[in-house]
């Protein structure tokens, strides 16, 4: 099967490599020429526009920054809609607003093209080893048909409902991750300020109710002062913007999310938006005049 893939960034490039490893033929656009050249060496076909990608494939995967970029690639000039064939499917693995997914699907449906919204969680390391979690919205029959393709890139693939439900689940995921990192940061900064070794606090609490995947993934990196991005602050800000805009549209108040969003904005103002979202700890360290380290 020949698959189109648009969006060869931090997540998209390793995901597309996993598809090639699984034996799929790929057609990619050259918007990111360096990454496209790398994929071409592995056997991918490189073309100029999303329209060409769609014309050459029946399944197109997009992995783009946000709603405007997805809409431009799908519905804009030389976009996927111009080249897509009736009966083909778009699997949008970008993290965008659920209502934007619904709008895009409504336009594609007019020309007989189906769609799954399938955002991911796990960051670059899991994208590389093929163990990301995928949350999928769309028709059950379409989900079943393309499940194996998604599973090639993922450790977990779960359908959460109709179109838009995948991104709704991703918004929920991003709330929990953001609030969890903030809570962990507060706790470790407090322990450090008191004079207790944060490593010992971490070991003491990780097996109890306070333990979490976030704690195990981020606490050791914070204590080793490693803030290279697995998931950048600026991208989490983008996701929380979608969370808050969606919550306002449907009439839900999210005070904890709003608070963490302001913390992230402060971190960005300090010039750390390219760092990992665990850089949230630096906000608390700055206030407490202490550093969390081994």
C-alpha positions, 0 to 999 in steps of 0.5 A: 500500500502506498501512503502519503505523509505530510509533516516530517517534524520531530514526531512525523519523521520517525513515524514515517520511518516506522511505516517504511520499516513496516514495508509501506511505500511512502510519498512525502512532500518536500516542505521540509527538504532535509527530512524529505531527502532523508526519507528519500534515501530510505525509499520514499517518493518526494513530490512538491505539493500536498495535491500531488501527495493525494493524487498518488495515494489512497491514504494520506497522513498529516502531522502538522503544528496546528489547525490553521496549518492542517486546513491550509494543507488540506483545503488550500491552494494545491492542497490535498482536497484538489488531488484526493480521489473519491474513496481515499482517507485522510488520517490527521495525526496533528493535535488540533481543535476538535471543532476544526477536525469536524470542519475539515471532515465536512469539506472532505465529505463533499468529495467522497473522502473520509477522515480520521482525527488521530492525535498522538501522545508520547513525545519524540522517544516513543515516536522513534520506537513506535510506542506512541498512544493514538486517540482516534475519532471517526467511523468505526468501519474506517478505524477498523480498515486502517487500524493496522497502519496506525498500530505500525507507529504506536503501542496503543490505538484507541477509538474514542468516538466519531470525528473530533473525538480523537482530538477531544481525548488529546485535549484531555491528555494535555490537561492532565500532563500539564497539571501533573508537571506543574504539581510535580514541580511544586512538590520537588521545589518545596522539598529542595527548599526545605533541604530534602534531597529531591531524588529521595522524595521521588523514590519515596513517592513514586510507588504510591498514589502520587506515582505517575508516568509523568513523574517517572519520565520527567523527575529524573530529567529535571534533577539531571538538568536535562531540558532538551525537548521531548515536547516543547513548551511552545507546543504545549502552549498551543495545545492548551490554547486549543483546550481553553478555546474549546472549553469556552466554545462549549461552556466549560470552566477549566481554572487549573488549566488556565493557571498552568497556561499562565505559568507556561507563558511566564516560562516562554517570556523567560526565553524557554519556549524551545525547551521541554515542557518540564521547564515549568519547574524553572518558574517555581525555582525562580520564585523560590531561589532554589534549583531541583537537582541531584 
